[in-house]
Structure formats: structure tokens, C-alpha cells
Amino acid sequence: MAHSVVNSTCNYAPANTYGHECGAPAVFTAIQRSDRTADGMYFGARCAHCAAIKGGENSRVIRLVPRDESKHINLWR
Ligand SMILES: [Zn+2]
């Protein structure tokens, strides 16, 4: 099964940027539900600035936690 550790750079793509991700060093992991992973969880990376944004791609975030490569692994179906 393919898997990937949460990104080291921020995945947040502001509205109207056509999916262009921020790319700043990530300090938080944004935990979301997903039907694309085996465990139903998706771990996205956030810099401090983007972690504080309300709405947009953050509207689906369940929890924001300190980024941890040993725990935040996306298990792709
Ligand atoms: Zn960012």
C-alpha cells in the first residue's frame, strides 16, 4: 500500500490561486477526514500563517496538531 509522510512544506492553497500551495515550512498538521486513505484520515501540512486562516481548505480540518513525521502518514488506498 502506498503511503506518504505529511509534507514538510505548507499544503494550504488560498482561494483563487488555482491550487497553488503556500510552500512555507510547515509546523502544524491539519487532520481531515478522507475517503482516499485506508484509515479515513488525511494529514495536510500547514505553516503558522495558513493554520490560522478560517474557512477555505481549512473548513474541513478536524484538528490542528504539531507536525509529527512519525505519526502523520497518509495511507493511500
Ligand atoms: Zn502556508
N, CA, C, O and the ligand as a Tripos MOL2 file, in Angstrom:
@<TRIPOS>MOLECULE
protein
  309   307    78     0     0
PROTEIN
NO_CHARGES

@<TRIPOS>ATOM
      1 N           0.8470   -1.1940    0.0000 N.3       1 MET1
      2 CA          0.0000    0.0000    0.0000 C.3       1 MET1
      3 C           0.8860    1.2470    0.0000 C.2       1 MET1
      4 O           1.8260    1.3580    0.7870 O.2       1 MET1
      5 N           0.5740    2.1640   -0.8790 N.am      2 ALA2
      6 CA          1.3520    3.4020   -0.9460 C.3       2 ALA2
      7 C           1.0760    4.2670    0.2690 C.2       2 ALA2
      8 O          -0.0510    4.3470    0.7570 O.2       2 ALA2
      9 N           2.1060    4.8980    0.7350 N.am      3 HIS3
     10 CA          1.9140    5.8460    1.8260 C.3       3 HIS3
     11 C           2.8960    6.9920    1.6700 C.2       3 HIS3
     12 O           3.9130    6.8660    0.9890 O.2       3 HIS3
     13 N           2.5860    8.1020    2.3010 N.am      4 SER4
     14 CA          3.4890    9.2410    2.2640 C.3       4 SER4
     15 C           3.3890   10.0130    3.5670 C.2       4 SER4
     16 O           2.3050   10.2740    4.0890 O.2       4 SER4
     17 N           4.5590   10.3660    4.0680 N.am      5 VAL5
     18 CA          4.6260   11.1670    5.2930 C.3       5 VAL5
     19 C           4.0870   12.5590    4.9810 C.2       5 VAL5
     20 O           4.2510   13.0670    3.8720 O.2       5 VAL5
     21 N           3.4500   13.1630    5.9660 N.am      6 VAL6
     22 CA          2.9340   14.5230    5.8080 C.3       6 VAL6
     23 C           4.0390   15.4330    5.2410 C.2       6 VAL6
     24 O           5.2040   15.3170    5.6220 O.2       6 VAL6
     25 N           3.6650   16.3150    4.3520 N.am      7 ASN7
     26 CA          4.6430   17.1850    3.6950 C.3       7 ASN7
     27 C           5.4060   18.0630    4.6930 C.2       7 ASN7
     28 O           4.9180   18.3650    5.7820 O.2       7 ASN7
     29 N           6.5970   18.4580    4.2960 N.am      8 SER8
     30 CA          7.3930   19.3570    5.1390 C.3       8 SER8
     31 C           7.0940   20.8130    4.8250 C.2       8 SER8
     32 O           7.4870   21.7120    5.5690 O.2       8 SER8
     33 N           6.3910   21.0430    3.7140 N.am      9 THR9
     34 CA          6.0190   22.4140    3.3590 C.3       9 THR9
     35 C           4.4970   22.5360    3.3380 C.2       9 THR9
     36 O           3.7840   21.5570    3.1220 O.2       9 THR9
     37 N           4.0190   23.7470    3.5660 N.am     10 CYS10
     38 CA          2.5970   24.0260    3.7280 C.3      10 CYS10
     39 C           1.7830   23.6880    2.4770 C.2      10 CYS10
     40 O           2.1010   24.1250    1.3710 O.2      10 CYS10
     41 N           0.7130   22.8900    2.6850 N.am     11 ASN11
     42 CA         -0.1620   22.4570    1.5830 C.3      11 ASN11
     43 C          -1.3240   23.4080    1.3270 C.2      11 ASN11
     44 O          -2.1040   23.2010    0.3970 O.2      11 ASN11
     45 N          -1.4440   24.4390    2.1390 N.am     12 TYR12
     46 CA         -2.6360   25.2940    2.0010 C.3      12 TYR12
     47 C          -2.5930   26.0740    0.6930 C.2      12 TYR12
     48 O          -1.6130   26.7510    0.3820 O.2      12 TYR12
     49 N          -3.6730   25.9610   -0.0560 N.am     13 ALA13
     50 CA         -3.7960   26.7140   -1.3100 C.3      13 ALA13
     51 C          -4.9260   27.7310   -1.1320 C.2      13 ALA13
     52 O          -6.0960   27.3500   -1.0860 O.2      13 ALA13
     53 N          -4.5910   29.0080   -1.0320 N.am     14 PRO14
     54 CA         -5.6380   30.0210   -0.8480 C.3      14 PRO14
     55 C          -6.6180   30.0240   -2.0090 C.2      14 PRO14
     56 O          -6.2710   29.6150   -3.1170 O.2      14 PRO14
     57 N          -7.8420   30.4830   -1.7630 N.am     15 ALA15
     58 CA         -8.8570   30.5820   -2.8050 C.3      15 ALA15
     59 C          -8.3220   31.4160   -3.9690 C.2      15 ALA15
     60 O          -7.5520   32.3570   -3.7780 O.2      15 ALA15
     61 N          -8.7460   31.0510   -5.1660 N.am     16 ASN16
     62 CA         -8.3980   31.7800   -6.3930 C.3      16 ASN16
     63 C          -6.9150   31.6930   -6.7780 C.2      16 ASN16
     64 O          -6.4260   32.4990   -7.5700 O.2      16 ASN16
     65 N          -6.2010   30.7020   -6.2070 N.am     17 THR17
     66 CA         -4.8050   30.5190   -6.6270 C.3      17 THR17
     67 C          -4.6780   29.2850   -7.5130 C.2      17 THR17
     68 O          -3.5660   28.8810   -7.8530 O.2      17 THR17
     69 N          -5.7960   28.6870   -7.8890 N.am     18 TYR18
     70 CA         -5.8060   27.5060   -8.7570 C.3      18 TYR18
     71 C          -4.9550   26.3870   -8.1740 C.2      18 TYR18
     72 O          -4.2170   25.7100   -8.8890 O.2      18 TYR18
     73 N          -5.0720   26.2060   -6.8570 N.am     19 GLY19
     74 CA         -4.3840   25.0970   -6.2110 C.3      19 GLY19
     75 C          -2.9130   25.3200   -5.9600 C.2      19 GLY19
     76 O          -2.1930   24.3730   -5.6450 O.2      19 GLY19
     77 N          -2.4460   26.5500   -6.0910 N.am     20 HIS20
     78 CA         -1.0360   26.8320   -5.8180 C.3      20 HIS20
     79 C          -0.8070   26.8340   -4.3120 C.2      20 HIS20
     80 O          -1.3410   27.6750   -3.5890 O.2      20 HIS20
     81 N           0.0020   25.8720   -3.8490 N.am     21 GLU21
     82 CA          0.2080   25.7390   -2.4150 C.3      21 GLU21
     83 C           1.2010   26.7640   -1.8830 C.2      21 GLU21
     84 O           2.1180   27.1910   -2.5850 O.2      21 GLU21
     85 N           1.0000   27.1440   -0.6380 N.am     22 CYS22
     86 CA          1.8140   28.1450    0.0550 C.3      22 CYS22
     87 C           3.3060   27.8120    0.0040 C.2      22 CYS22
     88 O           4.1130   28.6390   -0.4220 O.2      22 CYS22
     89 N           3.6810   26.5810    0.4460 N.am     23 GLY23
     90 CA          5.0650   26.1390    0.3190 C.3      23 GLY23
     91 C           6.0080   26.5600    1.4350 C.2      23 GLY23
     92 O           7.1780   26.1790    1.4230 O.2      23 GLY23
     93 N           5.5260   27.3380    2.4000 N.am     24 ALA24
     94 CA          6.3830   27.7330    3.5290 C.3      24 ALA24
     95 C           6.6390   26.5080    4.4190 C.2      24 ALA24
     96 O           5.8630   25.5530    4.3870 O.2      24 ALA24
     97 N           7.7190   26.5260    5.2100 N.am     25 PRO25
     98 CA          7.9850   25.3900    6.1140 C.3      25 PRO25
     99 C           6.7800   25.1300    7.0230 C.2      25 PRO25
    100 O           6.2350   26.0610    7.6170 O.2      25 PRO25
    101 N           6.3690   23.8650    7.1300 N.am     26 ALA26
    102 CA          5.1670   23.5270    7.9060 C.3      26 ALA26
    103 C           5.5170   23.2490    9.3580 C.2      26 ALA26
    104 O           6.5230   22.6060    9.6560 O.2      26 ALA26
    105 N           4.6810   23.7380   10.2510 N.am     27 VAL27
    106 CA          4.8690   23.4720   11.6820 C.3      27 VAL27
    107 C           3.6900   22.7030   12.2700 C.2      27 VAL27
    108 O           3.8070   22.1040   13.3400 O.2      27 VAL27
    109 N           2.5480   22.7200   11.5670 N.am     28 PHE28
    110 CA          1.3530   22.0260   12.0450 C.3      28 PHE28
    111 C           0.9170   20.9690   11.0380 C.2      28 PHE28
    112 O           1.2350   21.0420    9.8500 O.2      28 PHE28
    113 N           0.1730   19.9740   11.5520 N.am     29 THR29
    114 CA         -0.5190   19.0300   10.6890 C.3      29 THR29
    115 C          -2.0080   19.2910   10.8440 C.2      29 THR29
    116 O          -2.5260   19.3530   11.9580 O.2      29 THR29
    117 N          -2.6970   19.4430    9.7030 N.am     30 ALA30
    118 CA         -4.1440   19.6360    9.6870 C.3      30 ALA30
    119 C          -4.7760   18.2800    9.3970 C.2      30 ALA30
    120 O          -4.6350   17.7410    8.2990 O.2      30 ALA30
    121 N          -5.4770   17.7290   10.3960 N.am     31 ILE31
    122 CA         -6.0870   16.4110   10.2410 C.3      31 ILE31
    123 C          -7.4860   16.5670    9.6490 C.2      31 ILE31
    124 O          -8.3070   17.3270   10.1640 O.2      31 ILE31
    125 N          -7.7450   15.8490    8.5760 N.am     32 GLN32
    126 CA         -9.0500   15.8910    7.9190 C.3      32 GLN32
    127 C          -9.5360   14.4640    7.6880 C.2      32 GLN32
    128 O          -8.7480   13.5190    7.7160 O.2      32 GLN32
    129 N         -10.8380   14.3170    7.4600 N.am     33 ARG33
    130 CA        -11.3640   13.0170    7.0410 C.3      33 ARG33
    131 C         -11.1750   12.8910    5.5350 C.2      33 ARG33
    132 O         -11.2260   13.8840    4.8090 O.2      33 ARG33
    133 N         -10.9560   11.6620    5.0730 N.am     34 SER34
    134 CA        -10.7700   11.4510    3.6480 C.3      34 SER34
    135 C         -11.2210   10.0580    3.2590 C.2      34 SER34
    136 O         -11.0430    9.1080    4.0220 O.2      34 SER34
    137 N         -11.8070    9.9280    2.0720 N.am     35 ASP35
    138 CA        -12.1410    8.5860    1.5860 C.3      35 ASP35
    139 C         -11.0520    8.0820    0.6340 C.2      35 ASP35
    140 O         -11.2170    7.0480   -0.0130 O.2      35 ASP35
    141 N          -9.9490    8.8120    0.5510 N.am     36 ARG36
    142 CA         -8.8410    8.4010   -0.3060 C.3      36 ARG36
    143 C          -7.7800    7.6190    0.4590 C.2      36 ARG36
    144 O          -6.8360    7.1020   -0.1380 O.2      36 ARG36
    145 N          -7.9350    7.5310    1.7840 N.am     37 THR37
    146 CA         -6.9400    6.8190    2.5760 C.3      37 THR37
    147 C          -7.5820    5.6290    3.2910 C.2      37 THR37
    148 O          -8.7860    5.6170    3.5490 O.2      37 THR37
    149 N          -6.7560    4.6320    3.6060 N.am     38 ALA38
    150 CA         -7.2360    3.3900    4.2120 C.3      38 ALA38
    151 C          -7.8190    3.6230    5.5990 C.2      38 ALA38
    152 O          -8.7660    2.9450    5.9980 O.2      38 ALA38
    153 N          -7.2630    4.5690    6.3290 N.am     39 ASP39
    154 CA         -7.7540    4.8170    7.6920 C.3      39 ASP39
    155 C          -8.7430    5.9810    7.7670 C.2      39 ASP39
    156 O          -9.1950    6.3470    8.8520 O.2      39 ASP39
    157 N          -9.0750    6.5620    6.6090 N.am     40 GLY40
    158 CA        -10.0740    7.6260    6.5970 C.3      40 GLY40
    159 C          -9.5670    8.9740    7.0820 C.2      40 GLY40
    160 O         -10.3410    9.9090    7.2870 O.2      40 GLY40
    161 N          -8.2440    9.0580    7.2660 N.am     41 MET41
    162 CA         -7.6520   10.3040    7.7280 C.3      41 MET41
    163 C          -6.7130   10.8490    6.6700 C.2      41 MET41
    164 O          -6.0090   10.0940    5.9990 O.2      41 MET41
    165 N          -6.7090   12.1760    6.5250 N.am     42 TYR42
    166 CA         -5.7360   12.8110    5.6430 C.3      42 TYR42
    167 C          -4.9660   13.8390    6.4570 C.2      42 TYR42
    168 O          -5.5500   14.6550    7.1700 O.2      42 TYR42
    169 N          -3.6480   13.7860    6.3380 N.am     43 PHE43
    170 CA         -2.7860   14.7080    7.0680 C.3      43 PHE43
    171 C          -2.1920   15.7240    6.0970 C.2      43 PHE43
    172 O          -1.3890   15.3830    5.2290 O.2      43 PHE43
    173 N          -2.6050   16.9740    6.2630 N.am     44 GLY44
    174 CA         -2.0670   18.0570    5.4410 C.3      44 GLY44
    175 C          -1.1290   18.9040    6.2790 C.2      44 GLY44
    176 O          -1.2590   18.9650    7.5020 O.2      44 GLY44
    177 N          -0.1820   19.5600    5.6180 N.am     45 ALA45
    178 CA          0.8010   20.3800    6.3370 C.3      45 ALA45
    179 C           0.3940   21.8520    6.3000 C.2      45 ALA45
    180 O          -0.1630   22.3340    5.3140 O.2      45 ALA45
    181 N           0.6840   22.5510    7.3930 N.am     46 ARG46
    182 CA          0.3610   23.9810    7.4690 C.3      46 ARG46
    183 C           1.5130   24.7590    8.1060 C.2      46 ARG46
    184 O           2.1260   24.3010    9.0700 O.2      46 ARG46
    185 N           1.7970   25.9300    7.5580 N.am     47 CYS47
    186 CA          2.6790   26.8730    8.2390 C.3      47 CYS47
    187 C           1.8190   27.6070    9.2730 C.2      47 CYS47
    188 O           0.5950   27.4800    9.2600 O.2      47 CYS47
    189 N           2.4490   28.3700   10.1640 N.am     48 ALA48
    190 CA          1.7010   29.0470   11.2230 C.3      48 ALA48
    191 C           0.6930   30.0360   10.6430 C.2      48 ALA48
    192 O          -0.4190   30.1670   11.1550 O.2      48 ALA48
    193 N           1.0800   30.7250    9.5850 N.am     49 HIS49
    194 CA          0.1810   31.7120    8.9760 C.3      49 HIS49
    195 C          -1.0800   31.0360    8.4280 C.2      49 HIS49
    196 O          -2.1940   31.4500    8.7490 O.2      49 HIS49
    197 N          -0.9100   30.0130    7.6130 N.am     50 CYS50
    198 CA         -2.0650   29.3540    6.9800 C.3      50 CYS50
    199 C          -2.8980   28.5690    7.9920 C.2      50 CYS50
    200 O          -4.1060   28.4140    7.8110 O.2      50 CYS50
    201 N          -2.2650   28.0770    9.0490 N.am     51 ALA51
    202 CA         -3.0060   27.3390   10.0710 C.3      51 ALA51
    203 C          -4.0610   28.2240   10.7210 C.2      51 ALA51
    204 O          -5.0820   27.7280   11.1980 O.2      51 ALA51
    205 N          -3.8170   29.5370   10.7440 N.am     52 ALA52
    206 CA         -4.7240   30.4760   11.4100 C.3      52 ALA52
    207 C          -5.8620   30.9480   10.5100 C.2      52 ALA52
    208 O          -6.7780   31.6270   10.9750 O.2      52 ALA52
    209 N          -5.8120   30.5920    9.2170 N.am     53 ILE53
    210 CA         -6.8540   31.0300    8.2830 C.3      53 ILE53
    211 C          -8.1490   30.2680    8.5560 C.2      53 ILE53
    212 O          -8.1380   29.0470    8.7180 O.2      53 ILE53
    213 N          -9.2570   30.9920    8.6060 N.am     54 LYS54
    214 CA        -10.5640   30.3540    8.8020 C.3      54 LYS54
    215 C         -11.1980   30.1150    7.4300 C.2      54 LYS54
    216 O         -11.0740   30.9390    6.5240 O.2      54 LYS54
    217 N         -11.8810   28.9710    7.2920 N.am     55 GLY55
    218 CA        -12.5670   28.6800    6.0410 C.3      55 GLY55
    219 C         -11.6210   28.1600    4.9760 C.2      55 GLY55
    220 O         -10.5340   27.6740    5.2870 O.2      55 GLY55
    221 N         -12.0310   28.2620    3.7190 N.am     56 GLY56
    222 CA        -11.2360   27.7420    2.6120 C.3      56 GLY56
    223 C         -10.9190   26.2730    2.8260 C.2      56 GLY56
    224 O         -11.7770   25.5010    3.2560 O.2      56 GLY56
    225 N          -9.6740   25.8850    2.5220 N.am     57 GLU57
    226 CA         -9.2770   24.4870    2.6880 C.3      57 GLU57
    227 C          -9.2490   24.0740    4.1580 C.2      57 GLU57
    228 O          -9.2090   22.8820    4.4610 O.2      57 GLU57
    229 N          -9.2700   25.0340    5.0630 N.am     58 ASN58
    230 CA         -9.2740   24.6930    6.4920 C.3      58 ASN58
    231 C         -10.6690   24.3750    7.0120 C.2      58 ASN58
    232 O         -10.8150   23.9490    8.1580 O.2      58 ASN58
    233 N         -11.6860   24.5710    6.1990 N.am     59 SER59
    234 CA        -13.0530   24.3360    6.6770 C.3      59 SER59
    235 C         -13.3110   22.8570    6.9380 C.2      59 SER59
    236 O         -14.2420   22.5160    7.6670 O.2      59 SER59
    237 N         -12.5010   21.9690    6.3530 N.am     60 ARG60
    238 CA        -12.6880   20.5230    6.5600 C.3      60 ARG60
    239 C         -11.7630   19.9680    7.6290 C.2      60 ARG60
    240 O         -11.7930   18.7710    7.9150 O.2      60 ARG60
    241 N         -10.9430   20.8250    8.2200 N.am     61 VAL61
    242 CA         -9.9720   20.3610    9.2080 C.3      61 VAL61
    243 C         -10.6630   20.0380   10.5260 C.2      61 VAL61
    244 O         -11.4020   20.8570   11.0710 O.2      61 VAL61
    245 N         -10.4120   18.8340   11.0300 N.am     62 ILE62
    246 CA        -10.9920   18.3940   12.2930 C.3      62 ILE62
    247 C         -10.1370   18.8960   13.4530 C.2      62 ILE62
    248 O         -10.6500   19.3710   14.4660 O.2      62 ILE62
    249 N          -8.8310   18.7810   13.2800 N.am     63 ARG63
    250 CA         -7.9200   19.1040   14.3690 C.3      63 ARG63
    251 C          -6.5930   19.5830   13.8000 C.2      63 ARG63
    252 O          -6.1350   19.1030   12.7630 O.2      63 ARG63
    253 N          -5.9840   20.5360   14.4940 N.am     64 LEU64
    254 CA         -4.6750   21.0660   14.1190 C.3      64 LEU64
    255 C          -3.7090   20.6760   15.2340 C.2      64 LEU64
    256 O          -3.9270   21.0150   16.3980 O.2      64 LEU64
    257 N          -2.6410   19.9630   14.8730 N.am     65 VAL65
    258 CA         -1.6990   19.4740   15.8850 C.3      65 VAL65
    259 C          -0.2720   19.7660   15.4220 C.2      65 VAL65
    260 O          -0.0550   20.0100   14.2350 O.2      65 VAL65
    261 N           0.7060   19.7450   16.3330 N.am     66 PRO66
    262 CA          2.0950   19.9210   15.9220 C.3      66 PRO66
    263 C           2.4850   18.8290   14.9190 C.2      66 PRO66
    264 O           2.1500   17.6590   15.1050 O.2      66 PRO66
    265 N           3.1920   19.2190   13.8620 N.am     67 ARG67
    266 CA          3.5680   18.2700   12.8100 C.3      67 ARG67
    267 C           4.4890   17.1880   13.3820 C.2      67 ARG67
    268 O           5.4330   17.4940   14.1110 O.2      67 ARG67
    269 N           4.2140   15.9210   13.0500 N.am     68 ASP68
    270 CA          5.0000   14.7980   13.5620 C.3      68 ASP68
    271 C           5.1180   13.7350   12.4700 C.2      68 ASP68
    272 O           4.1670   13.0060   12.1870 O.2      68 ASP68
    273 N           6.3060   13.6640   11.8620 N.am     69 GLU69
    274 CA          6.5150   12.7260   10.7470 C.3      69 GLU69
    275 C           6.3530   11.2690   11.1620 C.2      69 GLU69
    276 O           6.0750   10.4160   10.3190 O.2      69 GLU69
    277 N           6.5260   10.9700   12.4620 N.am     70 SER70
    278 CA          6.4260    9.5740   12.8900 C.3      70 SER70
    279 C           4.9750    9.1150   13.0020 C.2      70 SER70
    280 O           4.7000    7.9150   13.0170 O.2      70 SER70
    281 N           4.0380   10.0760   13.0830 N.am     71 LYS71
    282 CA          2.6170    9.7270   13.2520 C.3      71 LYS71
    283 C           1.7380   10.1160   12.0780 C.2      71 LYS71
    284 O           0.7260    9.4670   11.8150 O.2      71 LYS71
    285 N           2.1150   11.1670   11.3740 N.am     72 HIS72
    286 CA          1.2340   11.7260   10.3430 C.3      72 HIS72
    287 C           1.6080   11.1950    8.9630 C.2      72 HIS72
    288 O           2.3150   11.8360    8.1860 O.2      72 HIS72
    289 N           1.1010    9.9980    8.6960 N.am     73 ILE73
    290 CA          1.4220    9.2860    7.4600 C.3      73 ILE73
    291 C           0.1290    8.9900    6.7120 C.2      73 ILE73
    292 O          -0.7810    8.3550    7.2450 O.2      73 ILE73
    293 N           0.0610    9.4550    5.4770 N.am     74 ASN74
    294 CA         -1.1290    9.2150    4.6470 C.3      74 ASN74
    295 C          -1.0510    7.8200    4.0350 C.2      74 ASN74
    296 O          -0.1080    7.4950    3.3130 O.2      74 ASN74
    297 N          -2.0580    7.0010    4.3370 N.am     75 LEU75
    298 CA         -2.1020    5.6190    3.8440 C.3      75 LEU75
    299 C          -3.0600    5.5770    2.6540 C.2      75 LEU75
    300 O          -4.2530    5.3190    2.8100 O.2      75 LEU75
    301 N          -2.5240    5.8320    1.4780 N.am     76 TRP76
    302 CA         -3.3600    5.9170    0.2860 C.3      76 TRP76
    303 C          -3.9600    4.5740   -0.0600 C.2      76 TRP76
    304 O          -3.2870    3.5470    0.0290 O.2      76 TRP76
    305 N          -5.2350    4.5740   -0.4580 N.am     77 ARG77
    306 CA         -5.9190    3.3540   -0.8760 C.3      77 ARG77
    307 C          -5.3090    2.8410   -2.1780 C.2      77 ARG77
    308 O          -5.7450    1.8160   -2.7020 O.2      77 ARG77
    309 ZN          1.2060   28.2820    4.4800 Zn       78 ZN78
@<TRIPOS>BOND
     1     1     2 1
     2     2     3 1
     3     3     4 2
     4     3     5 am
     5     5     6 1
     6     6     7 1
     7     7     8 2
     8     7     9 am
     9     9    10 1
    10    10    11 1
    11    11    12 2
    12    11    13 am
    13    13    14 1
    14    14    15 1
    15    15    16 2
    16    15    17 am
    17    17    18 1
    18    18    19 1
    19    19    20 2
    20    19    21 am
    21    21    22 1
    22    22    23 1
    23    23    24 2
    24    23    25 am
    25    25    26 1
    26    26    27 1
    27    27    28 2
    28    27    29 am
    29    29    30 1
    30    30    31 1
    31    31    32 2
    32    31    33 am
    33    33    34 1
    34    34    35 1
    35    35    36 2
    36    35    37 am
    37    37    38 1
    38    38    39 1
    39    39    40 2
    40    39    41 am
    41    41    42 1
    42    42    43 1
    43    43    44 2
    44    43    45 am
    45    45    46 1
    46    46    47 1
    47    47    48 2
    48    47    49 am
    49    49    50 1
    50    50    51 1
    51    51    52 2
    52    51    53 am
    53    53    54 1
    54    54    55 1
    55    55    56 2
    56    55    57 am
    57    57    58 1
    58    58    59 1
    59    59    60 2
    60    59    61 am
    61    61    62 1
    62    62    63 1
    63    63    64 2
    64    63    65 am
    65    65    66 1
    66    66    67 1
    67    67    68 2
    68    67    69 am
    69    69    70 1
    70    70    71 1
    71    71    72 2
    72    71    73 am
    73    73    74 1
    74    74    75 1
    75    75    76 2
    76    75    77 am
    77    77    78 1
    78    78    79 1
    79    79    80 2
    80    79    81 am
    81    81    82 1
    82    82    83 1
    83    83    84 2
    84    83    85 am
    85    85    86 1
    86    86    87 1
    87    87    88 2
    88    87    89 am
    89    89    90 1
    90    90    91 1
    91    91    92 2
    92    91    93 am
    93    93    94 1
    94    94    95 1
    95    95    96 2
    96    95    97 am
    97    97    98 1
    98    98    99 1
    99    99   100 2
   100    99   101 am
   101   101   102 1
   102   102   103 1
   103   103   104 2
   104   103   105 am
   105   105   106 1
   106   106   107 1
   107   107   108 2
   108   107   109 am
   109   109   110 1
   110   110   111 1
   111   111   112 2
   112   111   113 am
   113   113   114 1
   114   114   115 1
   115   115   116 2
   116   115   117 am
   117   117   118 1
   118   118   119 1
   119   119   120 2
   120   119   121 am
   121   121   122 1
   122   122   123 1
   123   123   124 2
   124   123   125 am
   125   125   126 1
   126   126   127 1
   127   127   128 2
   128   127   129 am
   129   129   130 1
   130   130   131 1
   131   131   132 2
   132   131   133 am
   133   133   134 1
   134   134   135 1
   135   135   136 2
   136   135   137 am
   137   137   138 1
   138   138   139 1
   139   139   140 2
   140   139   141 am
   141   141   142 1
   142   142   143 1
   143   143   144 2
   144   143   145 am
   145   145   146 1
   146   146   147 1
   147   147   148 2
   148   147   149 am
   149   149   150 1
   150   150   151 1
   151   151   152 2
   152   151   153 am
   153   153   154 1
   154   154   155 1
   155   155   156 2
   156   155   157 am
   157   157   158 1
   158   158   159 1
   159   159   160 2
   160   159   161 am
   161   161   162 1
   162   162   163 1
   163   163   164 2
   164   163   165 am
   165   165   166 1
   166   166   167 1
   167   167   168 2
   168   167   169 am
   169   169   170 1
   170   170   171 1
   171   171   172 2
   172   171   173 am
   173   173   174 1
   174   174   175 1
   175   175   176 2
   176   175   177 am
   177   177   178 1
   178   178   179 1
   179   179   180 2
   180   179   181 am
   181   181   182 1
   182   182   183 1
   183   183   184 2
   184   183   185 am
   185   185   186 1
   186   186   187 1
   187   187   188 2
   188   187   189 am
   189   189   190 1
   190   190   191 1
   191   191   192 2
   192   191   193 am
   193   193   194 1
   194   194   195 1
   195   195   196 2
   196   195   197 am
   197   197   198 1
   198   198   199 1
   199   199   200 2
   200   199   201 am
   201   201   202 1
   202   202   203 1
   203   203   204 2
   204   203   205 am
   205   205   206 1
   206   206   207 1
   207   207   208 2
   208   207   209 am
   209   209   210 1
   210   210   211 1
   211   211   212 2
   212   211   213 am
   213   213   214 1
   214   214   215 1
   215   215   216 2
   216   215   217 am
   217   217   218 1
   218   218   219 1
   219   219   220 2
   220   219   221 am
   221   221   222 1
   222   222   223 1
   223   223   224 2
   224   223   225 am
   225   225   226 1
   226   226   227 1
   227   227   228 2
   228   227   229 am
   229   229   230 1
   230   230   231 1
   231   231   232 2
   232   231   233 am
   233   233   234 1
   234   234   235 1
   235   235   236 2
   236   235   237 am
   237   237   238 1
   238   238   239 1
   239   239   240 2
   240   239   241 am
   241   241   242 1
   242   242   243 1
   243   243   244 2
   244   243   245 am
   245   245   246 1
   246   246   247 1
   247   247   248 2
   248   247   249 am
   249   249   250 1
   250   250   251 1
   251   251   252 2
   252   251   253 am
   253   253   254 1
   254   254   255 1
   255   255   256 2
   256   255   257 am
   257   257   258 1
   258   258   259 1
   259   259   260 2
   260   259   261 am
   261   261   262 1
   262   262   263 1
   263   263   264 2
   264   263   265 am
   265   265   266 1
   266   266   267 1
   267   267   268 2
   268   267   269 am
   269   269   270 1
   270   270   271 1
   271   271   272 2
   272   271   273 am
   273   273   274 1
   274   274   275 1
   275   275   276 2
   276   275   277 am
   277   277   278 1
   278   278   279 1
   279   279   280 2
   280   279   281 am
   281   281   282 1
   282   282   283 1
   283   283   284 2
   284   283   285 am
   285   285   286 1
   286   286   287 1
   287   287   288 2
   288   287   289 am
   289   289   290 1
   290   290   291 1
   291   291   292 2
   292   291   293 am
   293   293   294 1
   294   294   295 1
   295   295   296 2
   296   295   297 am
   297   297   298 1
   298   298   299 1
   299   299   300 2
   300   299   301 am
   301   301   302 1
   302   302   303 1
   303   303   304 2
   304   303   305 am
   305   305   306 1
   306   306   307 1
   307   307   308 2
@<TRIPOS>SUBSTRUCTURE
     1 MET1         2 RESIDUE 1 A MET
     2 ALA2         6 RESIDUE 1 A ALA
     3 HIS3        10 RESIDUE 1 A HIS
     4 SER4        14 RESIDUE 1 A SER
     5 VAL5        18 RESIDUE 1 A VAL
     6 VAL6        22 RESIDUE 1 A VAL
     7 ASN7        26 RESIDUE 1 A ASN
     8 SER8        30 RESIDUE 1 A SER
     9 THR9        34 RESIDUE 1 A THR
    10 CYS10       38 RESIDUE 1 A CYS
    11 ASN11       42 RESIDUE 1 A ASN
    12 TYR12       46 RESIDUE 1 A TYR
    13 ALA13       50 RESIDUE 1 A ALA
    14 PRO14       54 RESIDUE 1 A PRO
    15 ALA15       58 RESIDUE 1 A ALA
    16 ASN16       62 RESIDUE 1 A ASN
    17 THR17       66 RESIDUE 1 A THR
    18 TYR18       70 RESIDUE 1 A TYR
    19 GLY19       74 RESIDUE 1 A GLY
    20 HIS20       78 RESIDUE 1 A HIS
    21 GLU21       82 RESIDUE 1 A GLU
    22 CYS22       86 RESIDUE 1 A CYS
    23 GLY23       90 RESIDUE 1 A GLY
    24 ALA24       94 RESIDUE 1 A ALA
    25 PRO25       98 RESIDUE 1 A PRO
    26 ALA26      102 RESIDUE 1 A ALA
    27 VAL27      106 RESIDUE 1 A VAL
    28 PHE28      110 RESIDUE 1 A PHE
    29 THR29      114 RESIDUE 1 A THR
    30 ALA30      118 RESIDUE 1 A ALA
    31 ILE31      122 RESIDUE 1 A ILE
    32 GLN32      126 RESIDUE 1 A GLN
    33 ARG33      130 RESIDUE 1 A ARG
    34 SER34      134 RESIDUE 1 A SER
    35 ASP35      138 RESIDUE 1 A ASP
    36 ARG36      142 RESIDUE 1 A ARG
    37 THR37      146 RESIDUE 1 A THR
    38 ALA38      150 RESIDUE 1 A ALA
    39 ASP39      154 RESIDUE 1 A ASP
    40 GLY40      158 RESIDUE 1 A GLY
    41 MET41      162 RESIDUE 1 A MET
    42 TYR42      166 RESIDUE 1 A TYR
    43 PHE43      170 RESIDUE 1 A PHE
    44 GLY44      174 RESIDUE 1 A GLY
    45 ALA45      178 RESIDUE 1 A ALA
    46 ARG46      182 RESIDUE 1 A ARG
    47 CYS47      186 RESIDUE 1 A CYS
    48 ALA48      190 RESIDUE 1 A ALA
    49 HIS49      194 RESIDUE 1 A HIS
    50 CYS50      198 RESIDUE 1 A CYS
    51 ALA51      202 RESIDUE 1 A ALA
    52 ALA52      206 RESIDUE 1 A ALA
    53 ILE53      210 RESIDUE 1 A ILE
    54 LYS54      214 RESIDUE 1 A LYS
    55 GLY55      218 RESIDUE 1 A GLY
    56 GLY56      222 RESIDUE 1 A GLY
    57 GLU57      226 RESIDUE 1 A GLU
    58 ASN58      230 RESIDUE 1 A ASN
    59 SER59      234 RESIDUE 1 A SER
    60 ARG60      238 RESIDUE 1 A ARG
    61 VAL61      242 RESIDUE 1 A VAL
    62 ILE62      246 RESIDUE 1 A ILE
    63 ARG63      250 RESIDUE 1 A ARG
    64 LEU64      254 RESIDUE 1 A LEU
    65 VAL65      258 RESIDUE 1 A VAL
    66 PRO66      262 RESIDUE 1 A PRO
    67 ARG67      266 RESIDUE 1 A ARG
    68 ASP68      270 RESIDUE 1 A ASP
    69 GLU69      274 RESIDUE 1 A GLU
    70 SER70      278 RESIDUE 1 A SER
    71 LYS71      282 RESIDUE 1 A LYS
    72 HIS72      286 RESIDUE 1 A HIS
    73 ILE73      290 RESIDUE 1 A ILE
    74 ASN74      294 RESIDUE 1 A ASN
    75 LEU75      298 RESIDUE 1 A LEU
    76 TRP76      302 RESIDUE 1 A TRP
    77 ARG77      306 RESIDUE 1 A ARG
    78 ZN78       309 GROUP 0 **** ****
